[in-house]
Amino acid sequence: MTDMEQALTISGGIFAVMMLTQYGRRKYDLHKVLMPIGTVSAVAYFYLRGMPTQHVDVVVYLVGAAIGLACGVVATLTTGVERDPASGRVHTRCGAGFVAIWTAVVGLRIAFIYAAEHNTWFRDHLGTFMTEHQIVQDAIAPFFVIMALAMVLTRVFLLLARVRLLPAGAQGAALTQGSSPVRG
């Protein structure tokens, strides 16, 4: 599988899972927490095994994590969280902003890989940059996987925090201290 095919497969898979499980108004439950974590973790397990771990590679991964964190914050800000006053159930609402941030992240990843494979100017400059900074080619895929993992985990944990801050609904004690924030 070429790097481009791999990028399309990974990015498309993560994008599809996020859109199919998060887009629109959705009941917020344990499944909505575990599904994105499980998907990205499975991809991470497969692509992060044996990744380069020289000092500069770790710095590259930290940059990927920071970008993912920032994108996760933006994705969370585009997600509404509400408690149904009648049932007390928690719902999330993801609309155009959510789709836009995910489309931008996936699109930029695919554009990067496409340019690295098909654009001589970009490939030459990327190669020079990587050589000057002693970054190995095998660090690129883990960079993107770590970025996606950080984006998803940031969003999951920020949504958990937002759910905890919601006032109790009609069921009152259903989400009081000590109970799971995703039951409801």
C-alpha positions as CSV (number, residue, x, y, z in Angstrom):
1,M,0.0,0.0,0.0
2,T,1.4,3.4,-1.0
3,D,1.7,6.2,1.6
4,M,-1.2,8.0,-0.2
5,E,-3.4,4.9,-0.1
6,Q,-2.5,4.4,3.6
7,A,-3.3,8.1,4.3
8,L,-6.7,7.8,2.5
9,T,-7.5,4.6,4.4
10,I,-6.6,5.8,7.8
11,S,-8.0,9.3,7.4
12,G,-11.2,8.1,5.7
13,G,-11.8,5.5,8.4
14,I,-11.4,7.8,11.3
15,F,-13.4,10.5,9.5
16,A,-16.2,8.0,8.8
17,V,-16.3,6.7,12.4
18,M,-16.5,10.3,13.7
19,M,-19.2,11.4,11.3
20,L,-21.3,8.2,11.7
21,T,-21.1,8.2,15.5
22,Q,-20.9,11.9,16.4
23,Y,-22.6,14.0,13.8
24,G,-26.1,15.4,14.5
25,R,-28.0,15.2,17.7
26,R,-26.9,12.0,19.5
27,K,-27.6,10.5,22.9
28,Y,-24.4,10.8,24.9
29,D,-23.6,7.5,26.6
30,L,-20.7,5.2,27.3
31,H,-20.7,4.0,23.7
32,K,-20.1,7.5,22.4
33,V,-17.1,7.8,24.7
34,L,-15.6,4.3,23.9
35,M,-16.2,4.1,20.1
36,P,-13.8,7.0,19.1
37,I,-11.2,6.0,21.7
38,G,-11.3,2.4,20.5
39,T,-11.1,3.3,16.8
40,V,-8.2,5.6,17.2
41,S,-6.5,3.3,19.7
42,A,-6.7,0.4,17.3
43,V,-5.1,2.5,14.5
44,A,-2.5,3.8,17.0
45,Y,-1.6,0.3,18.1
46,F,-1.1,-0.8,14.5
47,Y,0.9,2.2,13.3
48,L,2.8,3.2,16.4
49,R,4.5,-0.2,17.0
50,G,8.1,0.1,16.2
51,M,8.0,3.8,15.4
52,P,11.3,5.7,15.5
53,T,12.1,7.1,18.9
54,Q,15.2,9.2,18.4
55,H,15.1,12.6,20.2
56,V,14.1,14.6,17.2
57,D,11.3,12.1,16.3
58,V,9.8,12.4,19.8
59,V,9.8,16.2,19.3
60,V,7.9,15.7,16.0
61,Y,5.4,13.5,17.9
62,L,4.9,16.1,20.5
63,V,4.2,18.7,17.8
64,G,1.6,16.3,16.4
65,A,0.1,15.9,19.8
66,A,-0.1,19.7,20.3
67,I,-1.7,20.2,16.9
68,G,-4.2,17.4,17.8
69,L,-4.9,18.9,21.2
70,A,-5.7,22.3,19.5
71,C,-7.9,20.7,16.9
72,G,-9.6,18.7,19.6
73,V,-10.4,21.9,21.5
74,V,-11.9,23.4,18.4
75,A,-13.9,20.3,17.7
76,T,-15.2,20.4,21.2
77,L,-16.2,24.0,20.9
78,T,-18.2,23.1,17.8
79,T,-20.1,20.5,19.8
80,G,-23.2,21.4,21.8
81,V,-24.0,19.5,25.0
82,E,-27.5,19.5,26.5
83,R,-29.6,17.7,29.0
84,D,-33.2,16.9,28.0
85,P,-35.3,18.5,30.6
86,A,-38.0,15.8,30.5
87,S,-35.9,12.7,30.6
88,G,-32.6,14.0,32.0
89,R,-30.7,12.3,29.2
90,V,-27.6,14.0,27.8
91,H,-27.3,14.7,24.1
92,T,-24.6,16.2,21.9
93,R,-25.1,18.2,18.8
94,C,-22.5,18.3,16.1
95,G,-23.1,20.3,13.0
96,A,-21.3,22.1,10.2
97,G,-18.5,23.4,12.4
98,F,-17.7,19.9,13.6
99,V,-17.7,18.6,10.0
100,A,-15.5,21.6,8.9
101,I,-12.8,21.0,11.5
102,W,-12.6,17.3,10.8
103,T,-12.7,17.9,7.0
104,A,-9.8,20.4,7.3
105,V,-7.7,18.1,9.4
106,V,-8.3,15.1,7.1
107,G,-7.9,17.2,4.0
108,L,-4.6,18.7,5.2
109,R,-3.2,15.3,6.0
110,I,-4.1,13.9,2.6
111,A,-2.8,17.1,0.9
112,F,0.5,16.7,2.7
113,I,0.9,13.1,1.6
114,Y,-0.2,13.9,-1.9
115,A,2.3,16.8,-2.2
116,A,5.1,14.7,-0.7
117,E,4.5,12.0,-3.4
118,H,3.5,14.1,-6.4
119,N,5.0,17.6,-6.1
120,T,8.7,17.7,-6.8
121,W,9.2,21.2,-5.2
122,F,7.4,20.1,-2.0
123,R,9.1,16.7,-1.9
124,D,12.6,18.3,-2.3
125,H,12.0,21.0,0.4
126,L,10.4,18.4,2.7
127,G,13.4,16.1,2.2
128,T,15.9,18.9,2.8
129,F,14.0,19.9,6.0
130,M,13.9,16.4,7.3
131,T,17.5,15.8,6.5
132,E,18.7,19.0,8.2
133,H,16.6,18.2,11.3
134,Q,17.5,14.5,11.2
135,I,13.8,13.4,11.0
136,V,13.4,10.0,9.4
137,Q,10.6,9.3,6.9
138,D,9.1,6.6,9.2
139,A,8.2,9.4,11.7
140,I,5.6,10.9,9.4
141,A,2.8,8.3,9.8
142,P,3.2,8.2,13.6
143,F,3.0,12.0,13.6
144,F,-0.4,11.9,12.0
145,V,-1.7,9.0,14.1
146,I,-0.6,10.8,17.3
147,M,-2.3,14.0,16.1
148,A,-5.6,12.1,15.5
149,L,-5.3,10.3,18.8
150,A,-4.7,13.6,20.6
151,M,-7.6,15.3,18.8
152,V,-10.1,12.5,19.7
153,L,-8.9,12.1,23.3
154,T,-9.0,15.8,23.9
155,R,-12.6,16.0,22.6
156,V,-13.7,13.0,24.6
157,F,-12.3,14.3,27.9
158,L,-13.5,17.8,27.4
159,L,-17.0,16.6,26.6
160,L,-16.9,14.5,29.8
161,A,-16.0,17.6,31.7
162,R,-18.8,19.6,30.0
163,V,-21.3,16.8,30.8
164,R,-20.3,16.9,34.5
165,L,-21.0,20.6,34.6
166,L,-24.5,20.3,33.3
167,P,-27.2,20.8,35.9
168,A,-29.1,17.7,37.0
169,G,-32.2,17.0,34.9
170,A,-35.7,15.7,35.7
171,Q,-34.1,12.5,37.2
172,G,-32.3,14.7,39.7
173,A,-29.9,12.3,41.3
174,A,-29.2,10.3,38.1
175,L,-25.9,12.2,37.5
176,T,-24.9,13.3,41.0
177,Q,-21.5,12.9,42.5
178,G,-20.1,9.4,42.3
179,S,-22.2,8.3,39.3
180,S,-21.0,8.0,35.8
181,P,-21.2,11.1,33.7
182,V,-22.2,9.2,30.6
183,R,-25.3,7.4,32.1
184,G,-28.2,9.7,31.8
